[in-house]
Amino acid sequence: MISIGSIIGFQMLILLLVGTNILDFRDYDWLLPALLIQNLVQIVGLAVYAVRSLFSDITIKNGEKSRHHDSLE
């Protein structure tokens, strides 16, 4: 939850600074790549979260087989 909060906070700060003309994409070469990398990390993180939550019932947990895995044998 802390990572999600920090990502949202960073986006809010950047949006505020660009919206009030304190930051400008033309003046800061690092700004646009930083935003693109952050969005890529969000996409990958969401994919990892979705895969883990969707397929959590077929993984082996605590050395025991899950119900779904037992029914396949």
Secondary structure in CASP SS format (residue, H / E / C, confidence):
PFRMAT SS
TARGET T0000
AUTHOR 0000-0000-0000
METHOD secondary structure of the structure
MODEL  1
M C 1.00
I H 1.00
S H 1.00
I H 1.00
G H 1.00
S H 1.00
I H 1.00
I H 1.00
G H 1.00
F H 1.00
Q H 1.00
M H 1.00
L H 1.00
I H 1.00
L H 1.00
L H 1.00
L H 1.00
V H 1.00
G H 1.00
T C 1.00
N C 1.00
I C 1.00
L C 1.00
D C 1.00
F C 1.00
R C 1.00
D C 1.00
Y C 1.00
D C 1.00
W C 1.00
L H 1.00
L H 1.00
P H 1.00
A H 1.00
L H 1.00
L H 1.00
I H 1.00
Q H 1.00
N H 1.00
L H 1.00
V H 1.00
Q H 1.00
I H 1.00
V H 1.00
G H 1.00
L H 1.00
A H 1.00
V H 1.00
Y H 1.00
A H 1.00
V H 1.00
R H 1.00
S H 1.00
L H 1.00
F C 1.00
S H 1.00
D H 1.00
I H 1.00
T C 1.00
I C 1.00
K E 1.00
N C 1.00
G C 1.00
E E 1.00
K C 1.00
S C 1.00
R H 1.00
H H 1.00
H H 1.00
D H 1.00
S H 1.00
L H 1.00
E C 1.00
END
